[in-house]
Amino acid sequence: MSTFKSIDAKELNVREMQGLLTSAIAPRPICFASTIDSDGNVNLSPFSFFNVFSANPPVMIFSPARRGRDGTTKHTYQNIKEVPEVCISIVTYSMVEQISLASTEYAKGVNEFIKSGFTEVPSDTITPPRVEESPVSFECVVDQVIELGNEGGAGNLVLARVQRIHVNTGFYDDHGKLDTTKLDLVGRMGGNWYTHSGIDSLFEIPKPLQKMGIGIDQLPESIQTSNILTANNLGRLGNVERLPSKEEIMQVRSEYEIASDISQSELQTLGKKILEKGETEKALAILMS
Ligand SMILES: Cc1cc2nc3c(=O)[nH]c(=O)nc-3n(C[C@H](O)[C@H](O)[C@H](O)COP(=O)(O)O)c2cc1C
C-alpha cells in the first residue's frame, strides 16, 4: 500500500515550498527573456515559471519572482515596468550551459548576451533584441503584470502578447511546420536537474479528436484486473471506439493460431506485445479471445 504525507501549505517555509513545487511541477519549459530598461540597457535571463496560455490572442506568462532571501525584485521585472516589452526565445539543449550562465545575478545594466556569449539580433516591433541561437523567438508586448505579493518568493506574472515570431527554418519538417523531433528543447526539473526532448525521450499518443473511447470501465474484468497489462496499456485499450465482435475475435484467433488451451497469462502477454506494436483493436480482440 502506498503511503502519502499530507502537508498544509502554511507549514512550509519559502525554500521548502519552492523545492517541493519545482520538483513536482516539472518539466517546465524555459522562457529566455530579453528586456530593456529606459536607459537602453539590455538584460537577458531565463525563467521556468513559464508557459503559453492562449492562442487567440497569443499570450505567454512567465514570472520573475521576488528573491526568496530578501524579497527584492529582479532586473527583468524592473525593466518590464519601465519598458513593457519582452522578447521570449525558446531554449534548446545546445544552449543550456550558456542559459545557466545568463541566470547569474550580474549588477543592473550588465548585458547577459555579452556575459553568456549569445548573439543579439534587433527585433522588428519591440526594442529588446532576440537571441539568434534560439530556433524560435517571440516579440511580445506586456499587457499586464500581476504582482502576487511583496514577500520573498512572491511571483510577478508577466502577461506577454505575441506580436511577431521568428522561426529558424532549419527546424522545419518537409511540410514547413516546426519539427518536434529536431528541436531538442530543454525543461527545468527540481534542484539542479534538467531534461531535454531528444529523440530517445519522445513518444506519440494517437488521440484523433473525432474518436470517443469506450473507457477502461467498459473493458472485460479479466483485462481490467490483469497483472500483466500496465495502466498505460489499459489507457490505450480504453481508447477504442467499440469492443471487437465475435467474428473479429475468431479472426485474430486463427491469424495468431491461438490454441484453445492457452493460459490467460500467455494470452495477455501476447495481447500486450501486439498492443505495444500499435495494433490496439487487434490486441483487444486477442485479449478477449
Ligand atoms: C533554468 C532557469 C530557470 C529559472 N527560472 C526562474 C523563474 O521562473 N523565476 C525567477 O524569478 N527566477 C528564475 N531563475 C533565476 C533567474 O534567472 C535569476 O534570478 C536571474 O539572475 C534573474 O535575472 P535578472 O535580475 O537580470 O532579471 C531561473 C534560473 C534558471 C537557470
The ligand as an SDF file (V2000), in Angstrom:
LIG
                    3D

 31 33  0  0  0  0  0  0  0  0999 V2000
   16.6760   27.4920  -15.9930 C   0  0  0  0  0  0  0  0  0  0  0  0
   16.3920   28.6020  -15.0210 C   0  0  0  0  0  0  0  0  0  0  0  0
   15.0950   28.9360  -14.7270 C   0  0  0  0  0  0  0  0  0  0  0  0
   14.8090   29.9750  -13.8440 C   0  0  0  0  0  0  0  0  0  0  0  0
   13.5110   30.2950  -13.6010 N   0  0  0  0  0  0  0  0  0  0  0  0
   13.2110   31.3470  -12.8130 C   0  0  0  0  0  0  0  0  0  0  0  0
   11.8460   31.7350  -12.6120 C   0  0  0  0  0  0  0  0  0  0  0  0
   10.9130   31.1510  -13.1570 O   0  0  0  0  0  0  0  0  0  0  0  0
   11.6180   32.8100  -11.8260 N   0  0  0  0  0  0  0  0  0  0  0  0
   12.6150   33.5160  -11.2380 C   0  0  0  0  0  0  0  0  0  0  0  0
   12.3440   34.5020  -10.5480 O   0  0  0  0  0  0  0  0  0  0  0  0
   13.9180   33.1620  -11.3980 N   0  0  0  0  0  0  0  0  0  0  0  0
   14.2280   32.1100  -12.1810 C   0  0  0  0  0  0  0  0  0  0  0  0
   15.5350   31.7600  -12.3860 N   0  0  0  0  0  0  0  0  0  0  0  0
   16.5850   32.5870  -11.8030 C   0  0  0  0  0  0  0  0  0  0  0  0
   16.8080   33.8680  -12.6360 C   0  0  0  0  0  0  0  0  0  0  0  0
   17.2030   33.5460  -13.9710 O   0  0  0  0  0  0  0  0  0  0  0  0
   17.8940   34.7040  -11.9700 C   0  0  0  0  0  0  0  0  0  0  0  0
   17.4340   35.1720  -10.7360 O   0  0  0  0  0  0  0  0  0  0  0  0
   18.3850   35.8520  -12.8010 C   0  0  0  0  0  0  0  0  0  0  0  0
   19.5500   36.3760  -12.2300 O   0  0  0  0  0  0  0  0  0  0  0  0
   17.3800   36.9760  -12.9260 C   0  0  0  0  0  0  0  0  0  0  0  0
   17.9920   37.9760  -13.6830 O   0  0  0  0  0  0  0  0  0  0  0  0
   17.5970   39.5000  -13.6670 P   0  0  0  0  0  0  0  0  0  0  0  0
   17.7060   40.0250  -12.2460 O   0  0  0  0  0  0  0  0  0  0  0  0
   18.6280   40.0750  -14.5860 O   0  0  0  0  0  0  0  0  0  0  0  0
   16.2140   39.5870  -14.1970 O   0  0  0  0  0  0  0  0  0  0  0  0
   15.8540   30.6950  -13.2330 C   0  0  0  0  0  0  0  0  0  0  0  0
   17.1870   30.3220  -13.4880 C   0  0  0  0  0  0  0  0  0  0  0  0
   17.4490   29.2840  -14.3670 C   0  0  0  0  0  0  0  0  0  0  0  0
   18.8800   28.9030  -14.6530 C   0  0  0  0  0  0  0  0  0  0  0  0
  1  2  1  0
  2  3  1  0
  2 30  2  0
  3  4  2  0
  4  5  1  0
  4 28  1  0
  5  6  2  0
  6  7  1  0
  6 13  1  0
  7  8  2  0
  7  9  1  0
  9 10  1  0
 10 11  2  0
 10 12  1  0
 12 13  2  0
 13 14  1  0
 14 15  1  0
 14 28  1  0
 15 16  1  0
 16 17  1  0
 16 18  1  0
 18 19  1  0
 18 20  1  0
 20 21  1  0
 20 22  1  0
 22 23  1  0
 23 24  1  0
 24 25  2  0
 24 26  1  0
 24 27  1  0
 28 29  2  0
 29 30  1  0
 30 31  1  0
M  END
$$$$
